[in-house]
Amino acid sequence: MNARARRDPERVRREPGRLRKEVRPGDLLVVLAAVALAVALWTASSLSSVRAGGAAVVRDGTVLRTFTAADLAKDATYAFESEGYHYTVRTGGGAIRFEAADCPDKVCVRTGWISHAPQVAACVPGHLLLRVLGDAGDVDVVNR
């Protein structure tokens, strides 16, 4: 130890580059604030989405099929063909997804289940969209 450290034992703990091992009340406040913020953001995002009132399969702006909320609740599969590609769409548990597709990139399949308006699953090569629709009484956006 050098002469300064012997005179001031606290100096060793205050030197830059040395880690402090104790936790102070301010550290706990920062952690609690971060956790509270994460919970608030998660709650706000889950409350802001609208539960599915139905869904639609759309190709180039034309609706090929619509599904009601009751249709989405039933476990069923449907076949579609678009731009030479073949798709299997599955419904169940109030959600819808592309279950299988023979398109080259399969982004539509990897999107997985969608169940809240205005979620969309899209297959660009096949020009096909799955769009979740909100209930008629739900508001998506309010502009002032």
C-alpha positions in Angstrom: 0.0 0.0 0.0 1.2 3.5 -0.7 1.5 6.2 2.0 -1.7 7.9 1.0 -3.8 4.7 1.3 -2.4 4.0 4.7 -3.5 7.5 5.9 -6.9 7.3 4.3 -8.3 3.7 4.1 -11.4 5.0 2.4 -9.3 6.2 -0.6 -8.8 2.7 -1.7 -12.5 2.3 -2.2 -12.9 5.6 -4.0 -10.1 5.1 -6.5 -11.3 5.1 -10.1 -11.5 1.7 -11.8 -12.3 -0.2 -8.6 -15.7 -1.8 -8.2 -17.8 -1.2 -5.2 -19.3 -4.2 -3.7 -22.1 -2.7 -1.6 -25.5 -1.8 -2.9 -26.8 1.6 -1.9 -30.5 2.7 -1.6 -30.2 4.8 -4.8 -29.2 1.6 -6.7 -32.4 -0.1 -5.6 -34.5 2.9 -6.6 -33.0 2.8 -10.1 -33.8 -1.0 -10.4 -37.3 -0.6 -9.1 -38.0 2.3 -11.5 -36.8 0.3 -14.4 -39.0 -2.7 -13.5 -42.0 -0.4 -12.9 -41.4 1.2 -16.4 -41.2 -2.2 -18.0 -44.4 -3.4 -16.4 -46.2 -0.1 -17.3 -45.1 -0.4 -21.0 -46.1 -4.0 -21.2 -49.5 -3.3 -19.7 -50.1 -0.4 -22.0 -49.2 -2.4 -25.1 -51.5 -5.3 -24.1 -54.4 -3.0 -23.3 -54.1 -0.9 -26.5 -54.5 -3.8 -28.9 -58.0 -4.8 -30.0 -59.0 -8.4 -29.7 -59.9 -10.0 -33.0 -63.4 -9.4 -34.2 -62.6 -11.4 -37.3 -60.0 -11.8 -40.0 -59.7 -11.5 -43.8 -57.6 -13.2 -46.4 -56.8 -10.5 -49.0 -55.1 -10.8 -52.4 -54.1 -7.5 -54.2 -56.9 -5.6 -52.4 -59.6 -8.2 -53.0 -61.0 -10.0 -50.1 -60.9 -13.8 -50.8 -62.5 -14.9 -47.5 -63.6 -13.4 -44.2 -63.6 -15.1 -40.8 -65.8 -14.2 -37.9 -64.6 -14.3 -34.3 -66.5 -17.7 -34.0 -64.6 -19.0 -37.1 -61.3 -17.9 -35.5 -62.2 -19.8 -32.3 -62.6 -23.1 -34.2 -59.6 -25.2 -35.0 -59.7 -25.5 -38.8 -57.5 -25.4 -41.8 -58.2 -23.7 -45.2 -56.4 -23.9 -48.5 -55.6 -20.9 -50.8 -53.7 -20.5 -54.0 -52.3 -17.2 -55.2 -49.7 -16.3 -57.9 -48.9 -20.0 -58.3 -48.2 -20.6 -54.6 -50.2 -22.8 -52.3 -51.1 -21.8 -48.7 -52.6 -23.6 -45.7 -54.2 -21.2 -43.3 -55.1 -22.4 -39.7 -57.5 -20.9 -37.3 -58.0 -21.7 -33.6 -58.1 -20.1 -30.2 -59.2 -16.8 -31.6 -56.2 -16.5 -33.8 -55.1 -17.1 -37.4 -51.8 -18.0 -39.1 -50.2 -19.2 -42.3 -49.4 -22.8 -41.4 -47.7 -23.8 -44.6 -46.7 -22.2 -47.8 -44.6 -23.1 -50.8 -43.3 -19.6 -51.4 -39.5 -19.1 -51.5 -38.9 -17.2 -48.2 -41.7 -18.4 -45.9 -41.8 -15.1 -43.9 -45.6 -15.6 -43.8 -45.3 -18.9 -42.0 -42.6 -17.6 -39.6 -44.9 -14.7 -38.6 -46.9 -17.2 -36.6 -50.3 -16.6 -34.9 -51.9 -13.2 -35.1 -54.9 -12.4 -33.0 -55.2 -8.6 -32.4 -56.2 -5.8 -34.7 -54.5 -4.4 -36.7 -51.9 -7.3 -37.0 -51.1 -8.6 -40.5 -49.2 -11.6 -41.8 -48.1 -11.1 -45.4 -46.7 -13.2 -48.2 -45.2 -10.8 -50.7 -44.4 -13.3 -53.5 -47.9 -14.6 -53.4 -49.6 -11.1 -52.9 -51.5 -12.6 -50.0 -52.4 -11.0 -46.6 -54.0 -12.3 -43.5 -55.5 -9.2 -41.7 -57.0 -9.3 -38.3 -60.1 -7.1 -38.0 -61.3 -5.3 -34.9 -64.8 -5.4 -33.5 -67.1 -2.9 -35.2 -67.3 -0.9 -32.0 -63.6 -0.7 -31.4 -61.6 2.4 -32.3 -58.2 1.9 -33.9 -57.0 5.6 -34.1 -58.3 8.9 -32.8 -57.0 12.1 -34.5 -57.5 15.6 -33.2 
